[in-house]
Amino acid sequence: MRKPNKLVALIFAILASIAMLLPTSAYAASGANDNSGSITINDAEPGHTYNAYQVLVLESYDTDAKAYSYKANAKWADWLKTQTQYVAIDAQGYVTWVDGADVATFAKAAIAYAEANNITAAGTQTAPAASEGQQYSTVTFQNLNLGYYLVNTTVGTLCSLNTTTPDVVMEEKNDLPTIKKEVKEDSDNSWGDENSAEIGDTVEFKTTITAKAGAESYVLHDVMSKGLTLNAGSIKVQVGGSDLAAANYTIKTTGLVDGCDFEIEFAQGYLDTIAGDTGIVVTYTAVVNEDAEVFKVPNTNKTKLTFGENHRDETTWDETETYTYKVDVVKTDGSNKVLDGAEFKLYDAKTGGNEIPLVKVSDGVYRFAKDGETGVAATTKNGQLEIKGFDANTTYWLEETKAPEGYNKLAGRVEIAVKNANIDATVSGGIWQSGGVHIVNNTGTELPSTGGIGTAIFYALGGALVLGAIVFLSRKRVK
């Protein structure tokens, strides 16, 4: 009976030896330092830097059983001991995940620790240029020790955790922030890319930032052309229709060296709370000033967002255009010859209404006044006026307050309606040719005198008597 037992034992020994040679999903290595791991990142942003940090060392694993044995990487050990809300470390140093802990929050905290303590990445790669016809490329880390890796990028959105067993593939989310710049058209309160306004008007602007999870180092930059003056106290930041706490951002309107009128820097602590697409709405106003360009040149306001590591990335500028217009006024007689000496005022109604004050720029050139400026009557120069600062969506009325000497003043106001174009006049050789607001004055004829015969007849009669006396005396002497 002993022989069969020896035979059975031999068979089991042979089977055990064969089993050791067969493939298995179990893996074991001393410290897993065999450089057999790799990480591949698909849809990487060309030109951006990707860093891979080994947070945990993978001592062994069995993917079928979903069993993994981790220990802390020496560089991270002390920090991990403080992260008890995310990981638990037993007496032998093995690390396990706390049920229900937020992985994304842990990843952000780990990146912050790595950056603050200059932790060296296990691998650093720059995404190559995309292939022809493609937008993104691929980044690959090779020869990595097996472990639990944290990958971050200068894009500021990818912040992933995964285990090399031995290879792992991560997908870049490409969740780059966006901005949208708008200006309000006051005639219908609509928001869009452009509007029309008077010089002196206060114009409303709005920039919407679509922030992304993993947001990093957001700074909003805003630049206005010389025809717009920022009302610094009007800047407001809201999320979901409510004001964002002032501690979450800093507004800078002075000491800027990049040509911006203002910048808003968002606190990283706030950005770390953004878990998904979040609209951050920035509103503010500006006054159309005396340096405003007239159509067809716009008065611009543009915005961009810088973001990512060291603010190295930025959106494209988004721009709005504010237009204001000019009107030429020409005063002539009935034969279209220009007349000087007429004076005008501008109103917002055909009768009554409010005067729109005008400020003299130079002889014959006037503009709309800003708040606090005193208006004057506009006087023609060579029979012409140029008035700038009109809104395309408003009707105006021009009143002649003084006519040229010897000419009749207009009986009523003249309508001016600017419709997305200047009202230009052509005058050549002192004669109106075409265009503009053409105002004709007529002269009256000299009226006959009324009343007594006056003194002229006495002068004539006296002269005749003197002449007659001279003749009489002359004849008398001759005799």
C-alpha positions, 0 to 999 in steps of 0.5 A, spaced: 500 500 500 505 504 500 507 504 493 501 507 491 502 513 496 509 514 493 506 514 486 500 519 488 505 524 492 510 524 485 504 526 481 502 531 486 509 534 485 509 534 478 503 537 477 505 543 482 511 544 478 507 544 472 503 549 475 508 554 477 510 554 470 503 556 467 501 563 467 497 567 473 494 573 474 498 573 481 504 578 481 509 578 487 516 582 487 520 585 492 519 592 493 516 592 485 522 595 483 523 592 476 522 598 472 516 594 468 511 599 469 508 604 464 503 609 463 500 612 457 496 618 456 491 619 450 489 625 447 494 629 451 495 637 449 501 638 445 506 642 448 504 641 455 508 637 461 505 631 464 508 629 471 507 622 474 508 621 482 509 614 485 505 615 491 505 608 493 509 602 492 505 596 489 508 590 493 504 584 490 497 584 486 492 579 483 487 582 478 483 576 478 482 577 486 482 584 486 487 584 491 493 589 491 498 590 497 501 597 497 506 601 502 508 608 502 513 611 498 518 614 502 517 621 499 510 620 501 510 616 508 509 622 513 504 626 509 500 619 508 500 618 515 496 625 516 491 623 511 487 619 515 480 621 512 483 618 505 487 612 507 489 607 513 496 605 514 496 598 519 502 597 523 506 593 518 505 599 513 500 597 509 496 602 506 488 601 504 483 606 502 478 609 506 471 607 504 467 613 501 473 617 501 473 622 495 478 620 490 478 627 486 479 631 493 485 626 495 488 627 488 488 635 489 491 635 496 497 630 493 498 635 488 499 641 492 503 637 497 508 635 491 508 642 489 509 645 496 515 640 498 518 640 491 517 632 490 521 629 484 516 626 479 518 619 477 517 621 470 516 627 466 514 628 459 512 633 454 506 632 450 509 631 442 506 635 437 500 632 434 500 628 428 497 631 421 490 632 421 490 631 429 489 635 435 492 631 440 498 627 441 500 621 446 504 621 452 508 615 455 512 613 461 516 607 461 520 603 466 516 605 472 516 601 478 510 598 479 505 602 484 500 607 485 501 613 481 498 621 481 499 624 474 498 632 473 499 636 467 500 644 466 494 644 463 491 644 470 485 639 469 488 632 468 489 630 475 489 622 475 490 616 480 491 609 478 495 603 479 501 600 474 499 593 473 504 593 470 501 598 464 495 603 465 492 607 460 489 614 462 485 619 458 486 626 458 480 630 459 482 636 455 477 640 460 480 647 458 476 653 461 473 658 456 471 665 456 465 669 453 465 676 453 459 680 452 456 688 452 449 690 453 445 694 448 441 699 452 436 700 447 433 693 448 437 690 454 440 685 449 447 682 450 452 681 444 458 682 441 457 689 439 453 695 441 452 703 440 452 708 445 453 716 446 459 719 448 458 720 456 454 713 456 455 708 461 456 701 458 455 695 461 460 689 460 459 681 462 465 676 462 463 669 463 468 664 465 466 656 464 471 653 470 473 646 470 474 641 475 482 641 476 482 649 475 489 651 477 491 659 477 486 662 474 487 670 472 482 674 468 485 680 464 481 685 461 483 691 456 479 697 454 481 701 448 482 709 450 475 711 448 472 707 454 473 709 462 473 703 467 468 704 473 473 700 478 468 700 483 462 697 479 466 690 478 462 684 481 463 677 481 458 672 481 457 664 481 450 661 480 447 668 481 450 670 488 456 674 489 462 670 490 465 671 497 471 676 496 476 672 500 475 667 493 478 673 489 483 679 488 481 685 484 487 689 481 486 696 478 493 699 479 500 697 478 499 693 472 504 692 467 501 688 462 497 694 459 490 691 462 485 696 466 484 690 471 485 683 473 482 678 477 486 673 480 482 667 483 484 664 490 487 656 489 483 654 495 476 656 491 478 653 485 480 647 488 472 646 490 470 646 483 468 639 481 465 640 475 463 646 469 462 652 473 460 659 470 463 665 474 460 671 471 464 678 472 460 684 470 462 691 470 461 698 467 465 703 463 464 710 460 464 712 453 469 718 454 471 724 449 477 720 446 472 715 443 473 713 436 467 714 431 464 709 426 467 705 423 472 704 428 470 701 434 471 702 441 474 695 444 474 691 450 477 685 450 478 679 455 482 673 456 484 668 462 491 665 464 491 658 467 495 652 469 502 651 472 505 658 472 499 661 468 503 658 462 496 657 458 491 662 456 485 662 452 484 667 446 482 674 447 474 675 446 472 682 444 466 686 444 465 693 440 462 699 442 460 704 436 459 711 436 457 716 430 458 723 428 453 728 424 455 733 419 451 739 419 451 744 413 448 751 413 446 754 406 442 759 403 437 758 397 443 757 392 446 752 397 452 757 398 454 756 405 453 761 411 456 762 417 454 765 424 448 760 425 448 757 432 444 750 434 442 746 440 441 739 440 435 736 444 431 729 445 424 731 443 421 734 437 418 740 442 420 741 449 424 735 452 431 735 454 437 739 452 443 734 450 449 738 452 455 739 447 462 741 448 467 745 443 473 741 441 475 746 436 472 751 431 466 748 428 467 741 431 463 739 438 462 732 442 457 730 446 458 732 454 460 727 459 457 728 466 459 734 470 461 738 463 457 744 461 454 745 454 455 750 449 451 753 443 454 750 437 457 755 432 458 753 424 465 754 421 465 755 414 457 754 414 459 747 417 458 743 424 461 736 426 458 733 432 460 726 434 457 722 440 451 719 437 447 713 439 445 709 432 438 707 436 436 714 438 432 720 435 435 727 436 432 734 434 437 740 432 434 747 434 437 753 430 437 758 436 441 763 432 440 765 424 446 768 420 445 776 420 439 777 415 436 770 415 430 768 418 431 763 423 428 756 422 421 755 425 422 748 428 427 743 430 430 738 425 430 731 426 437 727 426 436 719 426 443 715 425 442 708 423 449 705 424 452 710 419 455 717 420 451 722 416 457 725 412 456 731 408 460 734 402 462 741 401 466 744 395 468 751 394 463 753 399 457 750 396 454 744 399 454 738 394 450 732 398 449 729 404 449 731 412 444 735 415 442 740 410 439 746 413 437 752 408 436 759 411 432 764 407 433 772 407 427 777 407 427 783 402 427 790 405 420 792 408 418 799 406 418 805 411 412 808 415 410 814 418 411 822 417 415 825 411 422 825 415 427 830 415 430 828 408 425 833 404 427 839 409 435 837 407 433 837 400 428 844 400 434 847 404 439 846 399 434 848 393 433 855 397 441 856 398 442 854 391 437 859 389 440 865 393 447 864 390 444 865 383 440 871 385 446 874 388 450 873 382 445 876 377 445 882 381 452 883 381 452 883 374 447 888 373 
